[in-house]
Amino acid sequence: MYRLAELSDARRKSIGYGLLGLGFVALVIGVIWIHNASLPHDAPGGVFGWIPRGSMWKGLGYLISGASSQMLVAGALVVWVLNQKMTWARAVFTAFVTWLELVLLFGMIPSEWLSFAQTDLDWSSQRVFFTLPSFLVLGNDVDISYGVIKDSISMGYHIVMLAGGAVLALQIQKMRAGRPASAERPEPKSPYGRPLVKGGS
């Protein structure tokens, strides 16, 4: 993370604006892809008729849209927040983008997953995914439904995102103090072994 704190302004802006541009293009592609993949197989597709139909292709569109949202958030933070002097306006902007990221990660993405799994994939509690061997459950019949798998994926996603957010927050706080000793630049010294100091004018 310490390398982020050492980016030059030109490099930081090129990375940030690149992420913003790629994220915007990917978002447009993802939205168009989801819309056309959701159409019935016999519906005319017009210009985008080449986009395949079906639930798995719609899921690919969701993945593209989710990745594009993360590129947009990262690009905005790199361009307008990273290595910049914190002002009240920049603090408000940072808080807004952070809130937007939390809404995406813990609101929209899980909601879309549950809706997609319930409708398009038909992962309902009425469909049995597998049955536990009877000798493991004292001779009883215990079925694990697709609904359980769907909710387990959602729960695992939330746990990973919470842990990842905590780790990222700690790394951001240690960004400037995380430079390893091996990466420290040695101070220039004179032929006599003394540190070089700029002379006054």
C-alpha positions as semicolon CSV with decimal commas, in nm:
position;residue;x (nm);y (nm);z (nm)
1;M;0,000;0,000;0,000
2;Y;0,292;0,237;0,058
3;R;0,346;0,250;-0,319
4;L;0,011;0,427;-0,358
5;A;0,135;0,708;-0,136
6;E;0,438;0,755;-0,364
7;L;0,253;0,789;-0,694
8;S;0,329;1,104;-0,888
9;D;0,038;1,328;-0,981
10;A;0,062;1,238;-1,349
11;R;0,069;0,865;-1,275
12;R;-0,214;0,894;-1,022
13;K;-0,436;1,084;-1,266
14;S;-0,365;0,846;-1,553
15;I;-0,458;0,546;-1,337
16;G;-0,767;0,718;-1,194
17;Y;-0,905;0,850;-1,521
18;G;-0,826;0,517;-1,687
19;L;-1,033;0,337;-1,423
20;L;-1,316;0,588;-1,465
21;G;-1,317;0,546;-1,842
22;L;-1,300;0,167;-1,833
23;G;-1,565;0,155;-1,562
24;F;-1,806;0,374;-1,758
25;V;-1,763;0,169;-2,078
26;A;-1,799;-0,159;-1,887
27;L;-2,113;-0,029;-1,712
28;V;-2,277;0,058;-2,043
29;I;-2,184;-0,284;-2,184
30;G;-2,310;-0,461;-1,871
31;V;-2,648;-0,284;-1,873
32;I;-2,703;-0,352;-2,244
33;W;-2,591;-0,714;-2,196
34;I;-2,829;-0,776;-1,903
35;H;-3,122;-0,621;-2,088
36;N;-3,075;-0,827;-2,403
37;A;-2,986;-1,150;-2,222
38;S;-3,315;-1,118;-2,030
39;L;-3,528;-1,108;-2,345
40;P;-3,720;-1,420;-2,455
41;H;-3,539;-1,636;-2,708
42;D;-3,789;-1,551;-2,983
43;A;-3,786;-1,172;-2,921
44;P;-3,610;-0,952;-3,178
45;G;-3,282;-0,812;-3,050
46;G;-3,225;-0,537;-3,304
47;V;-2,868;-0,408;-3,311
48;F;-2,777;-0,623;-3,012
49;G;-2,942;-0,940;-3,137
50;W;-2,607;-1,119;-3,130
51;I;-2,604;-1,115;-2,748
52;P;-2,697;-1,469;-2,631
53;R;-3,009;-1,515;-2,419
54;G;-3,049;-1,710;-2,098
55;S;-2,987;-1,693;-1,724
56;M;-2,615;-1,773;-1,738
57;W;-2,552;-1,496;-1,992
58;K;-2,755;-1,259;-1,778
59;G;-2,533;-1,356;-1,483
60;L;-2,229;-1,262;-1,691
61;G;-2,385;-0,920;-1,744
62;Y;-2,427;-0,884;-1,367
63;L;-2,059;-0,965;-1,318
64;I;-1,958;-0,704;-1,577
65;S;-2,179;-0,441;-1,413
66;G;-2,048;-0,522;-1,065
67;A;-1,686;-0,498;-1,177
68;S;-1,757;-0,169;-1,356
69;S;-1,906;-0,017;-1,040
70;Q;-1,591;-0,104;-0,848
71;M;-1,371;0,050;-1,119
72;L;-1,576;0,371;-1,105
73;V;-1,550;0,395;-0,726
74;A;-1,177;0,320;-0,727
75;G;-1,114;0,566;-1,011
76;A;-1,300;0,846;-0,832
77;L;-1,103;0,790;-0,511
78;V;-0,769;0,772;-0,694
79;V;-0,831;1,091;-0,893
80;W;-0,986;1,315;-0,628
81;V;-0,879;1,173;-0,290
82;L;-0,552;0,975;-0,306
83;N;-0,248;1,181;-0,198
84;Q;-0,454;1,500;-0,188
85;K;-0,472;1,750;0,096
86;M;-0,789;1,675;0,291
87;T;-1,034;1,965;0,288
88;W;-1,394;1,977;0,404
89;A;-1,520;1,946;0,048
90;R;-1,292;1,650;-0,023
91;A;-1,391;1,487;0,308
92;V;-1,761;1,517;0,216
93;F;-1,690;1,371;-0,129
94;T;-1,491;1,084;0,024
95;A;-1,770;1,010;0,272
96;F;-2,027;1,011;-0,009
97;V;-1,823;0,772;-0,228
98;T;-1,761;0,545;0,072
99;W;-2,133;0,540;0,153
100;L;-2,206;0,464;-0,213
101;E;-1,959;0,174;-0,203
102;L;-2,122;0,032;0,110
103;V;-2,465;0,059;-0,055
104;L;-2,330;-0,130;-0,356
105;L;-2,150;-0,400;-0,160
106;F;-2,405;-0,463;0,114
107;G;-2,729;-0,354;-0,051
108;M;-2,750;-0,377;-0,427
109;I;-2,518;-0,670;-0,503
110;P;-2,667;-0,910;-0,242
111;S;-3,018;-0,805;-0,339
112;E;-2,952;-0,869;-0,707
113;W;-2,793;-1,205;-0,626
114;L;-3,091;-1,322;-0,421
115;S;-3,334;-1,204;-0,687
116;F;-3,131;-1,365;-0,968
117;A;-3,093;-1,696;-0,784
118;Q;-3,461;-1,708;-0,685
119;T;-3,606;-1,620;-1,027
120;D;-3,364;-1,695;-1,311
121;L;-3,181;-1,989;-1,154
122;D;-3,490;-2,114;-0,965
123;W;-3,289;-2,189;-0,652
124;S;-3,594;-2,221;-0,431
125;S;-3,647;-2,408;-0,106
126;Q;-3,869;-2,658;-0,291
127;R;-3,582;-2,792;-0,502
128;V;-3,348;-3,042;-0,332
129;F;-2,979;-2,991;-0,395
130;F;-2,863;-3,304;-0,214
131;T;-2,967;-3,538;0,067
132;L;-2,745;-3,603;0,365
133;P;-2,649;-3,968;0,415
134;S;-2,884;-4,120;0,670
135;F;-2,603;-4,259;0,886
136;L;-2,487;-3,902;0,955
137;V;-2,824;-3,790;1,088
138;L;-2,931;-4,091;1,296
139;G;-3,127;-4,259;1,017
140;N;-3,336;-3,951;0,933
141;D;-3,394;-3,799;0,589
142;V;-3,243;-3,451;0,574
143;D;-3,257;-3,263;0,244
144;I;-3,047;-2,957;0,162
145;S;-3,239;-2,735;-0,077
146;Y;-3,115;-2,491;-0,337
147;G;-3,256;-2,215;-0,116
148;V;-3,007;-2,310;0,157
149;I;-2,720;-2,295;-0,093
150;K;-2,840;-1,954;-0,215
151;D;-2,856;-1,813;0,138
152;S;-2,522;-1,972;0,233
153;I;-2,353;-1,800;-0,061
154;S;-2,508;-1,470;0,048
155;M;-2,390;-1,522;0,408
156;G;-2,038;-1,613;0,296
157;Y;-2,027;-1,309;0,071
158;H;-2,120;-1,078;0,360
159;I;-1,859;-1,232;0,591
160;V;-1,585;-1,197;0,328
161;M;-1,685;-0,836;0,248
162;L;-1,692;-0,736;0,617
163;A;-1,350;-0,892;0,679
164;G;-1,210;-0,741;0,359
165;G;-1,342;-0,398;0,450
166;A;-1,180;-0,415;0,794
167;V;-0,845;-0,522;0,645
168;L;-0,862;-0,249;0,380
169;A;-0,941;0,017;0,642
170;L;-0,638;-0,089;0,848
171;Q;-0,413;-0,089;0,542
172;I;-0,529;0,259;0,441
173;Q;-0,445;0,393;0,788
174;K;-0,097;0,241;0,765
175;M;-0,040;0,349;0,404
176;R;0,234;0,602;0,473
177;A;0,389;0,405;0,758
178;G;0,400;0,074;0,577
179;R;0,717;0,124;0,377
180;P;0,952;-0,170;0,441
181;A;1,305;-0,096;0,553
182;S;1,441;-0,257;0,236
183;A;1,257;0,001;0,025
184;E;1,396;0,303;0,208
185;R;1,617;0,519;-0,009
186;P;1,959;0,570;0,144
187;E;2,055;0,928;0,214
188;P;2,321;1,059;-0,024
189;K;2,657;1,094;0,145
190;S;2,970;1,285;0,063
191;P;3,300;1,106;-0,012
192;Y;3,383;1,170;0,355
193;G;3,077;0,978;0,479
194;R;2,870;1,280;0,588
195;P;2,507;1,334;0,471
196;L;2,478;1,579;0,184
197;V;2,282;1,895;0,267
198;K;2,158;2,153;0,016
199;G;2,353;2,470;0,049
200;G;2,184;2,804;0,104
201;S;2,172;3,065;-0,168
